[in-house]
Structures are given as structure tokens and as C-alpha cells.
Amino acid sequence: MTKDVIALTPQMPDLPTLLAGLYAGGPDLGVTTTAEGAVVQLCAPDGRPLVSVEAPVLVQVPGETTRLLDHVVADGPVWWTEARASTAVAEAERLAGSFAGRLATVLGGTVWPPEAATTDVVPLTTEISAIPAPATGSPAVDVLTASTAVVIQDRPLIAMTSWLSDALRTAAGTDRALQIVTPPTARLTLPTRTALRGRPNRWVVQDPEQGYYDGLSGAVLHWKDGTFTPVHDGQGATRVAEAFAPLPDTGERQLILALRTRHAADETLVLGRAVETAFRRLTGAPPAGWSTAEPVNLPWSTRQLTDLARSRAPRPTWLVVVGQPDRPALATVRVLRTPAGVEEDITLAIGYGDGEQPPLDAVEELATALGTGHRLVTLLTSLRAARRDLTVPPALEAPPVPVAFTLGSDETEAIDRARTGHPPRCPTPTRVGLESRPALHYSWGDGTDPDAWSTLQRLIRHLFTPRQTERK
């Protein structure tokens, strides 16, 4: 298990300051680097890593420390320096706290969590020769088996940090599952939830009374053959943990949009404009920032986003986009190079409190804008009862209820206008976008219709099932 400690400072930690922090364990400990120099490790005399320190990140997006840490800092950019301490050695957590405390003291910053901060020298007194050294090959991974990379996190909110992003890439590159183990008090950010979607990755909740269960499905888990797998009853069905119970409805809601755009791959292409349009139409402001991990540290720029995706092509690029602090709004964007062109897969979630009305009447206007100027392929809009802050608890949450579906003009032409314009037992669509080549917008409710999923399924079958298959 690891403990995370973060120094938040108004100035970048320079080399002398970092060395002063790394001297937290006294002269007997060593220092090494890994991840091509991006991570500095404070090591025991036998070379065992005790504390891993990631390169400082300049967070220029307002509200990120409050969103991820519930830790308010002074206005302006802040340097985020994160240290991970191995709990296999008792002194490691205090070493991480002393490292962060020294940085904050010298540079006039703060430490998260505040109780971890100290400037004391922490001598190593544990006899570590009796403790097996984990051979994970990654500072973010706590347990590595032939099938699984396990990351154990003990923090209230599990963000898709560069640590976790690196662990996910490493696991995927070696055909392993990524499994994140947390206490039942932890929640996930939406980017982390998205990254763990689908097998073999898992969110493993360690409940002190009920053991292990899946934080997204509730399946009771046990450790078997080097991975966490579901426990089955005598009939072979998966058991569900009692702790995985529905939460009371607080009146909070999330508006969720899943949209795809497709562009010709040419030198004039600028990515990110579709998600910016969605933010502007639904929140009244452009995105505040973007990044390849959390915390989101870069001010919003479609040009910089495009340059990064172009430099990585034909490999995909995964991004996080965050809104202004006064309205919870978060998107993940996956840029893909396909034979048809360059595609953007975007999922945007916006949070609303009890008494706040999601702007469902603005969805058709957004569909018009996307269909007119952003090469929309499809747009699915849903509403769900879930937390306003967009975080994911380890509890049973109601699924989203579809409220609208938009089919882009190119897809409408490819399928056949007569077919798309007259779906059986479905609402008649509204023509939106260009009059000569309109997109079609199907709308069916305010998120309270229990039959909405059935309506959507009938529509999708009608639109995308080949006609020869239908006649069989």
C-alpha cells in the first residue's frame, strides 16, 4: 500500500529545494531516478524505494486543487509536487510528509493532507531486510502478477493522475488488468471511472467488515490466482455485497453527452472545437483547461491540443477537459486516426444540485451547432440521478435515462433519408443544421420516462440494422 502526500507551492521547487526535501531521511538514505528521470526516489541503503517523487506540475487551471483535494490554495498558478510513500516500511509515510513539508516551508506553500506536514528528520529504524521488496517495475504499482497490476490508493478521491495513467499504460502494454484497491470511503473522478470501464480492469473496495467488492458492480471479490475475481454462489451467480446499496436521492443530477465527430485529416484541422461548443452552449463558458491526466493543468487551447494529437498520430490521444469552478463540468476526449479520417469520441458530464434545472432545452440548439459546423456523427444525451460534483461513490447508482439522440448529416445520407425520417414507434425527428443536408434530432422526454431505453434501442435497431437482416 502507498500513501500520497502533495506539496502545493507558488514557486517551482528548484534543485537545492528538492535536495533539502530529500534529505528528510538523513545522510544514510540514497537517491535514484526512474521513468527516464521523471521520478526521483528516496531509497533505503539496500536500494529499496521508500518515497517516489514525481516531477512538479504547474497547475494553471483555477479550482483544480479544490476539486481533487478539497484543499483551497491562494489564487494563481500552483506547483503540484506529489510524493508516494510505500507503507511496507513504517517510516516511509513520515518521510514523504517531511519531504513535502520542507518544500512548503522553503517556498511558502501548503501540504495535503495538512496533518502529514513536518520538517523533522525521519531516521530509518525498521529492519527492512526482513520485508520482501516488491518487484513491480513501476513506482505506481504496488503488486504485480502475471495477469494483474494492483495499485492501492488511500485517498478520498482517486483521480486519473499521471501515476495511474502510467500504471494503466504499463498494464495494457503487458496484457495485464489494472485493479485499484481503495477503502470504502474513496470515490473516483469520472476520468478514472472511464479508464476502468469494462473488464479486466476493476475498482476493488476493501471493506473492513465485508471484505472485498467491486466498487462499480457490487460483485463480491476474492484474491485468486494473482487477481481479484468474483465470488459465485452454489448456482454460479455472482454475489453482490450488502455494502453496495443504493444511495438516497438528494435531487442532484448529471447531464451526460456522448458525441462523436469525424473530420478529414488535413493540415487545417483544429481539434477540440466540438467539446468547446458543448461547454459554451450548456455552461455558458468555454472550458477552463485540458491535460492528459489529472490535475488538469493547462489553460484551454484548441491549437495546443491539436498539436499534441498530431504529434502522437497515428496513436490515439486521450485527454481530460474541465470547466469553470462555478459549474462542475468534465469531459474526456479520445482522438482516433481511422480510415475514415480523424474522430473525436467525447463524453461530457455536467453536474446540477437540488433545485437546479439541467438545460434540456439547449440540447437541440447544441445539436444544430454540432451538425452545422463540427461534422457530428452521433450525439446521445442522457440524464441521471448522481452527485453534482461528478464523483463516483462505491454504491449502486441509477443508470442514465436517454432524453435525445442526434444523427449527423453524413450518417443520415448514408443510411437513407426516408428511413431515418420515419422510424416506427419512435418520435419523428426534427431537422437541424444545414437545410440542404440536415442532421436529425430525436427527442423523447425529460429524463423521467422509464421506457426511454426501449425507445432508443428500437431507434438504433431501425437505423443501423441492415435491411436484408430485418427481412429475415
Number of C-alpha atoms within 10 A of each C-alpha: 18 24 19 21 30 28 29 32 26 19 17 18 22 11 9 9 18 17 15 13 25 27 21 25 25 13 10 11 20 19 17 13 14 14 12 7 11 11 18 22 24 26 20 19 13 11 14 19 23 25 31 24 25 22 16 20 17 20 22 19 24 22 23 23 19 12 18 18 17 14 16 12 18 11 9 11 17 25 21 24 21 23 26 26 27 23 16 17 19 15 19 26 24 25 33 34 33 26 33 32 28 28 31 25 18 14 18 12 20 23 26 20 16 14 9 18 25 21 18 16 16 20 16 18 9 11 8 16 9 7 10 9 13 14 13 14 13 17 26 22 27 21 19 21 14 12 16 23 28 28 25 20 20 17 18 16 21 24 23 24 17 15 20 22 18 18 21 23 13 18 21 16 9 12 14 21 24 28 25 23 23 26 18 21 14 19 21 23 20 23 24 23 19 13 16 20 13 10 8 17 21 24 24 29 25 19 15 9 7 12 13 26 31 25 28 21 16 24 21 25 23 15 11 10 11 14 22 24 19 20 18 14 9 6 6 8 10 15 15 18 20 12 17 21 13 11 13 8 13 12 14 19 26 24 26 23 22 17 24 24 23 22 18 13 15 9 7 7 13 16 24 22 16 23 27 19 20 23 26 15 17 20 19 12 15 19 24 23 23 28 18 21 21 25 27 28 26 19 18 22 16 16 13 16 19 16 12 13 20 20 10 12 13 13 12 16 19 17 19 24 30 30 25 20 14 8 16 18 26 25 23 24 23 16 26 19 19 12 9 10 13 20 24 25 18 23 24 23 24 23 23 23 16 11 9 11 10 19 12 18 10 13 23 20 15 21 27 23 20 28 29 19 13 21 20 27 23 24 24 20 23 22 23 19 21 25 19 21 21 21 21 21 20 26 20 16 20 12 11 20 23 28 24 25 26 28 25 29 25 17 18 21 16 9 15 11 15 10 13 21 18 13 18 13 9 17 15 16 20 15 19 24 23 14 9 7 17 21 29 26 26 21 21 19 12 16 19 14 13 10 11 21 14 12 17 21 12 15 20 13 12 18 19 11 12 11 10 7 7 9 6 5
